[in-house]
């Protein structure tokens, strides 16, 4: 299974495409007619255009001024969503959809609002290590969220978003299970990582063994060094080594003959702003080790070794394109 790129919803992404095309200086009358037809086709298109153009179609100075106020906005959002009285009530509720409001995209890129109600969560560019009540050690990748539910019979970690690495403390009476949208990983005395994506989840076993169970009931046990993916109906071993798969915990992106699209996908949780790679550039194969904590440096390094161009529109939009597309 290929790892899908995590992007904006299709309507918002299309609105950004129109914004860049109309501002390119080469838009034709046919382009403008097609744009008007797109706006008229669905009220959601017009709403997305108003939101995206209001956020991005501004002078750079205005964008910088808005960004200077972001810490205060983020604090206000967190206070509104994370008070102890509200967190459980807000979980899975419509209040988490505040990120859809005007300007919410920029705020959400700093700290994903939909995960603020989780027990543990991280912001863009943040990794976090937590000691759990049973002595287990949990590491969250950037833009990740997990709920911790311990009972007398089970230690359950519900992965809501992103990726975690868990070093399990022994407790024969209470197995430790990581639950994702696609199934669960049960520790058999081990250290392992789990990543949840839109269409599937992935496992990397660093020590001992892990039992995977897809939501369909399919089961398979994986030994140390193994990686696998599961999509709810089936379980499939992967070729990547577990150490490479979990290199993010040390702040590195270790790439071994992967598509550039997957590399950009791994950099997105560390990049504040909209980061998009064109389909032609996304297909390029990449080798190398890149710093997760400096995604701009990683992109520059890629531009030195790959036939790509990096275009930036202020601080909020970065496009990665194949040079053949713009020549």
C-alpha positions as a Python dict, from the first residue, in 0.01 Angstrom:
ca = {
    (1, 'X'): (0, 0, 0),
    (2, 'X'): (133, 343, -86),
    (3, 'X'): (124, 612, 181),
    (4, 'X'): (-124, 880, 72),
    (5, 'X'): (-39, 1248, 95),
    (6, 'X'): (-227, 1423, 370),
    (7, 'X'): (-370, 1739, 219),
    (8, 'X'): (-651, 1990, 253),
    (9, 'X'): (-999, 1876, 157),
    (10, 'X'): (-1034, 1871, -225),
    (11, 'X'): (-1252, 2183, -246),
    (12, 'X'): (-1009, 2395, -41),
    (13, 'X'): (-715, 2261, -240),
    (14, 'X'): (-892, 2345, -565),
    (15, 'X'): (-953, 2699, -438),
    (16, 'X'): (-578, 2740, -377),
    (17, 'X'): (-510, 2610, -729),
    (18, 'X'): (-741, 2876, -872),
    (19, 'X'): (-579, 3147, -660),
    (20, 'X'): (-231, 3061, -785),
    (21, 'X'): (-344, 3028, -1146),
    (22, 'X'): (-529, 3359, -1152),
    (23, 'X'): (-233, 3537, -987),
    (24, 'X'): (26, 3378, -1216),
    (25, 'X'): (3, 3653, -1478),
    (26, 'X'): (-67, 3399, -1753),
    (27, 'X'): (-435, 3325, -1684),
    (28, 'X'): (-643, 3329, -2001),
    (29, 'X'): (-1002, 3435, -2062),
    (30, 'X'): (-1090, 3065, -2076),
    (31, 'X'): (-929, 3019, -1732),
    (32, 'X'): (-1141, 3299, -1587),
    (33, 'X'): (-1458, 3159, -1743),
    (34, 'X'): (-1378, 2815, -1604),
    (35, 'X'): (-1316, 2971, -1262),
    (36, 'X'): (-1655, 3147, -1266),
    (37, 'X'): (-1822, 2821, -1368),
    (38, 'X'): (-1651, 2643, -1079),
    (39, 'X'): (-1771, 2910, -834),
    (40, 'X'): (-2129, 2882, -957),
    (41, 'X'): (-2133, 2501, -955),
    (42, 'X'): (-2157, 2463, -576),
    (43, 'X'): (-2206, 2702, -284),
    (44, 'X'): (-1924, 2520, -105),
    (45, 'X'): (-1688, 2626, -385),
    (46, 'X'): (-1772, 2994, -330),
    (47, 'X'): (-1738, 2961, 49),
    (48, 'X'): (-1400, 2790, 14),
    (49, 'X'): (-1283, 3060, -228),
    (50, 'X'): (-1382, 3337, 13),
    (51, 'X'): (-1198, 3164, 297),
    (52, 'X'): (-880, 3079, 104),
    (53, 'X'): (-856, 3409, -84),
    (54, 'X'): (-924, 3601, 235),
    (55, 'X'): (-641, 3416, 404),
    (56, 'X'): (-383, 3399, 125),
    (57, 'X'): (-470, 3672, -125),
    (58, 'X'): (-315, 3950, 86),
    (59, 'X'): (7, 4149, 75),
    (60, 'X'): (297, 3971, 244),
    (61, 'X'): (316, 4246, 505),
    (62, 'X'): (-43, 4177, 603),
    (63, 'X'): (27, 3805, 632),
    (64, 'X'): (325, 3872, 857),
    (65, 'X'): (117, 4101, 1074),
    (66, 'X'): (-150, 3831, 1107),
    (67, 'X'): (113, 3575, 1197),
    (68, 'X'): (249, 3799, 1471),
    (69, 'X'): (-90, 3768, 1641),
    (70, 'X'): (-109, 3389, 1602),
    (71, 'X'): (24, 3297, 1950),
    (72, 'X'): (-258, 3490, 2113),
    (73, 'X'): (-516, 3334, 1884),
    (74, 'X'): (-382, 2989, 1956),
    (75, 'X'): (-393, 3048, 2331),
    (76, 'X'): (-754, 3165, 2308),
    (77, 'X'): (-852, 2859, 2107),
    (78, 'X'): (-680, 2626, 2351),
    (79, 'X'): (-849, 2791, 2650),
    (80, 'X'): (-1185, 2751, 2479),
    (81, 'X'): (-1132, 2385, 2397),
    (82, 'X'): (-914, 2234, 2668),
    (83, 'X'): (-1061, 2337, 3003),
    (84, 'X'): (-1109, 2021, 3213),
    (85, 'X'): (-1486, 2072, 3224),
    (86, 'X'): (-1514, 2088, 2845),
    (87, 'X'): (-1256, 1847, 2707),
    (88, 'X'): (-1454, 1525, 2744),
    (89, 'X'): (-1779, 1690, 2637),
    (90, 'X'): (-1617, 1835, 2324),
    (91, 'X'): (-1453, 1513, 2215),
    (92, 'X'): (-1585, 1407, 1875),
    (93, 'X'): (-1824, 1703, 1875),
    (94, 'X'): (-1884, 1978, 1624),
    (95, 'X'): (-1689, 2223, 1838),
    (96, 'X'): (-1370, 2064, 1709),
    (97, 'X'): (-1463, 2195, 1362),
    (98, 'X'): (-1358, 2550, 1454),
    (99, 'X'): (-1066, 2502, 1219),
    (100, 'X'): (-1307, 2551, 929),
    (101, 'X'): (-1368, 2916, 1016),
    (102, 'X'): (-1203, 3205, 832),
    (103, 'X'): (-835, 3205, 919),
    (104, 'X'): (-872, 2866, 1081),
    (105, 'X'): (-639, 2701, 833),
    (106, 'X'): (-342, 2913, 942),
    (107, 'X'): (-426, 2853, 1307),
    (108, 'X'): (-475, 2482, 1245),
    (109, 'X'): (-135, 2456, 1078),
    (110, 'X'): (23, 2579, 1402),
    (111, 'X'): (-175, 2347, 1628),
    (112, 'X'): (-443, 2109, 1492),
    (113, 'X'): (-760, 2227, 1667),
    (114, 'X'): (-940, 1899, 1610),
    (115, 'X'): (-694, 1722, 1843),
    (116, 'X'): (-686, 1969, 2131),
    (117, 'X'): (-950, 1766, 2312),
    (118, 'X'): (-733, 1451, 2309),
    (119, 'X'): (-562, 1341, 2630),
    (120, 'X'): (-219, 1390, 2473),
    (121, 'X'): (-139, 1590, 2160),
    (122, 'X'): (141, 1772, 1981),
    (123, 'X'): (160, 2085, 1767),
    (124, 'X'): (323, 2135, 1428),
    (125, 'X'): (696, 2071, 1459),
    (126, 'X'): (666, 1928, 1811),
    (127, 'X'): (764, 1583, 1939),
    (128, 'X'): (671, 1493, 2294),
    (129, 'X'): (777, 1214, 2531),
    (130, 'X'): (540, 1118, 2812),
    (131, 'X'): (574, 875, 3103),
    (132, 'X'): (241, 694, 3143),
    (133, 'X'): (91, 587, 3474),
    (134, 'X'): (200, 224, 3432),
    (135, 'X'): (563, 319, 3362),
    (136, 'X'): (538, 287, 2984),
    (137, 'X'): (708, 557, 2776),
    (138, 'X'): (514, 718, 2493),
    (139, 'X'): (662, 943, 2220),
    (140, 'X'): (426, 1142, 1999),
    (141, 'X'): (531, 1261, 1656),
    (142, 'X'): (439, 1612, 1539),
    (143, 'X'): (66, 1680, 1491),
    (144, 'X'): (-33, 1359, 1669),
    (145, 'X'): (-300, 1286, 1928),
    (146, 'X'): (-386, 993, 2153),
    (147, 'X'): (-639, 911, 2424),
    (148, 'X'): (-526, 701, 2721),
    (149, 'X'): (-783, 463, 2868),
    (150, 'X'): (-651, 236, 3143),
    (151, 'X'): (-877, -11, 3324),
    (152, 'X'): (-832, -311, 3551),
    (153, 'X'): (-813, -543, 3250),
    (154, 'X'): (-652, -341, 2968),
    (155, 'X'): (-422, -49, 2884),
    (156, 'X'): (-574, 110, 2574),
    (157, 'X'): (-418, 387, 2366),
    (158, 'X'): (-657, 527, 2104),
    (159, 'X'): (-452, 687, 1829),
    (160, 'X'): (-666, 972, 1698),
    (161, 'X'): (-413, 1122, 1458),
    (162, 'X'): (-49, 1090, 1356),
    (163, 'X'): (212, 857, 1499),
    (164, 'X'): (335, 726, 1833),
    (165, 'X'): (621, 514, 1960),
    (166, 'X'): (556, 313, 2277),
    (167, 'X'): (804, 139, 2508),
    (168, 'X'): (577, -92, 2703),
    (169, 'X'): (615, -151, 3076),
    (170, 'X'): (541, -515, 3175),
    (171, 'X'): (197, -586, 3323),
    (172, 'X'): (82, -948, 3266),
    (173, 'X'): (-269, -874, 3392),
    (174, 'X'): (-328, -580, 3155),
    (175, 'X'): (-222, -608, 2791),
    (176, 'X'): (-130, -282, 2617),
    (177, 'X'): (-322, -220, 2295),
    (178, 'X'): (-295, 64, 2042),
    (179, 'X'): (-626, 117, 1862),
    (180, 'X'): (-651, 292, 1523),
    (181, 'X'): (-929, 334, 1270),
    (182, 'X'): (-812, 17, 1097),
    (183, 'X'): (-754, -225, 1382),
    (184, 'X'): (-531, -273, 1684),
    (185, 'X'): (-173, -358, 1775),
    (186, 'X'): (-126, -562, 2093),
    (187, 'X'): (214, -549, 2259),
    (188, 'X'): (380, -878, 2342),
    (189, 'X'): (644, -722, 2570),
    (190, 'X'): (787, -476, 2324),
    (191, 'X'): (878, -136, 2177),
    (192, 'X'): (697, -39, 1859),
    (193, 'X'): (551, 249, 1660),
    (194, 'X'): (208, 291, 1502),
    (195, 'X'): (110, 548, 1238),
    (196, 'X'): (-249, 622, 1138),
    (197, 'X'): (-316, 747, 787),
    (198, 'X'): (-639, 815, 601),
    (199, 'X'): (-666, 478, 428),
    (200, 'X'): (-455, 250, 648),
    (201, 'X'): (-228, 228, 951),
    (202, 'X'): (134, 117, 974),
    (203, 'X'): (335, -76, 1235),
    (204, 'X'): (710, -92, 1303),
    (205, 'X'): (834, -343, 1564),
    (206, 'X'): (1163, -240, 1727),
    (207, 'X'): (1178, -503, 2004),
    (208, 'X'): (1010, -839, 2074),
    (209, 'X'): (673, -894, 1901),
    (210, 'X'): (338, -730, 1824),
    (211, 'X'): (7, -893, 1733),
    (212, 'X'): (-190, -704, 1469),
    (213, 'X'): (-567, -747, 1440),
    (214, 'X'): (-753, -575, 1156),
    (215, 'X'): (-1111, -468, 1212),
    (216, 'X'): (-1213, -758, 985),
    (217, 'X'): (-1066, -1001, 1239),
    (218, 'X'): (-754, -1092, 1040),
    (219, 'X'): (-455, -1146, 1270),
    (220, 'X'): (-78, -1172, 1231),
    (221, 'X'): (220, -1155, 1467),
    (222, 'X'): (530, -955, 1370),
    (223, 'X'): (879, -993, 1516),
    (224, 'X'): (1142, -728, 1590),
    (225, 'X'): (1264, -548, 1278),
    (226, 'X'): (937, -601, 1091),
    (227, 'X'): (701, -341, 945),
    (228, 'X'): (346, -387, 825),
    (229, 'X'): (33, -201, 719),
    (230, 'X'): (-332, -283, 783),
    (231, 'X'): (-638, -123, 624),
    (232, 'X'): (-927, -275, 817),
    (233, 'X'): (-969, -580, 596),
    (234, 'X'): (-618, -715, 548),
    (235, 'X'): (-267, -708, 690),
    (236, 'X'): (36, -675, 464),
    (237, 'X'): (409, -691, 555),
    (238, 'X'): (625, -399, 435),
    (239, 'X'): (982, -407, 308),
    (240, 'X'): (1109, -110, 513),
    (241, 'X'): (1314, -179, 824),
    (242, 'X'): (1161, -90, 1159),
    (243, 'X'): (1456, 133, 1254),
    (244, 'X'): (1416, 337, 936),
    (245, 'X'): (1040, 357, 985),
    (246, 'X'): (1077, 491, 1340),
    (247, 'X'): (1370, 729, 1277),
    (248, 'X'): (1131, 1023, 1331),
    (249, 'X'): (1156, 967, 1707),
    (250, 'X'): (1517, 1087, 1682),
    (251, 'X'): (1430, 1384, 1462),
    (252, 'X'): (1537, 1226, 1134),
    (253, 'X'): (1362, 1128, 814),
    (254, 'X'): (1544, 823, 677),
    (255, 'X'): (1445, 770, 314),
    (256, 'X'): (1536, 457, 117),
    (257, 'X'): (1411, 472, -243),
    (258, 'X'): (1075, 632, -161),
    (259, 'X'): (864, 864, -379),
    (260, 'X'): (917, 1233, -314),
    (261, 'X'): (544, 1255, -241),
    (262, 'X'): (594, 1036, 67),
    (263, 'X'): (891, 1248, 177),
    (264, 'X'): (683, 1566, 154),
    (265, 'X'): (405, 1387, 340),
    (266, 'X'): (646, 1318, 628),
    (267, 'X'): (764, 1681, 633),
    (268, 'X'): (412, 1828, 649),
    (269, 'X'): (366, 1778, 1027),
    (270, 'X'): (680, 1989, 1078),
    (271, 'X'): (594, 2265, 832),
    (272, 'X'): (379, 2563, 931),
    (273, 'X'): (179, 2651, 624),
    (274, 'X'): (45, 2481, 314),
    (275, 'X'): (297, 2245, 151),
    (276, 'X'): (207, 2089, -182),
    (277, 'X'): (399, 1872, -426),
    (278, 'X'): (296, 1839, -790),
    (279, 'X'): (215, 1489, -922),
    (280, 'X'): (519, 1482, -1152),
    (281, 'X'): (756, 1582, -872),
    (282, 'X'): (586, 1344, -627),
    (283, 'X'): (684, 1045, -844),
    (284, 'X'): (1062, 1111, -817),
    (285, 'X'): (1256, 851, -616),
    (286, 'X'): (1457, 974, -318),
    (287, 'X'): (1740, 847, -98),
    (288, 'X'): (1882, 1030, 200),
    (289, 'X'): (1853, 1137, 562),
    (290, 'X'): (1682, 1470, 627),
    (291, 'X'): (1622, 1682, 940),
    (292, 'X'): (1258, 1682, 1044),
    (293, 'X'): (1304, 1982, 1273),
    (294, 'X'): (1410, 2202, 979),
    (295, 'X'): (1176, 2115, 690),
    (296, 'X'): (1291, 2417, 486),
    (297, 'X'): (1650, 2288, 500),
    (298, 'X'): (1525, 1944, 398),
    (299, 'X'): (1344, 2092, 98),
    (300, 'X'): (1654, 2288, -7),
    (301, 'X'): (1862, 1972, 18),
    (302, 'X'): (1612, 1789, -201),
    (303, 'X'): (1623, 2072, -456),
    (304, 'X'): (2001, 2027, -480),
    (305, 'X'): (1973, 1660, -573),
    (306, 'X'): (1639, 1638, -751),
    (307, 'X'): (1503, 1818, -1061),
    (308, 'X'): (1259, 2023, -855),
    (309, 'X'): (1191, 2389, -785),
    (310, 'X'): (1065, 2526, -454),
    (311, 'X'): (827, 2822, -481),
    (312, 'X'): (712, 3014, -175),
    (313, 'X'): (421, 3257, -146),
    (314, 'X'): (489, 3436, 180),
    (315, 'X'): (514, 3224, 491),
    (316, 'X'): (199, 3021, 437),
    (317, 'X'): (229, 2852, 96),
    (318, 'X'): (514, 2636, -39),
    (319, 'X'): (492, 2452, -371),
    (320, 'X'): (729, 2177, -484),
    (321, 'X'): (726, 2133, -863),
    (322, 'X'): (920, 1937, -1123),
    (323, 'X'): (1144, 2171, -1323),
    (324, 'X'): (1004, 2026, -1643),
    (325, 'X'): (662, 2160, -1548),
    (326, 'X'): (774, 2522, -1528),
    (327, 'X'): (1030, 2545, -1807),
}
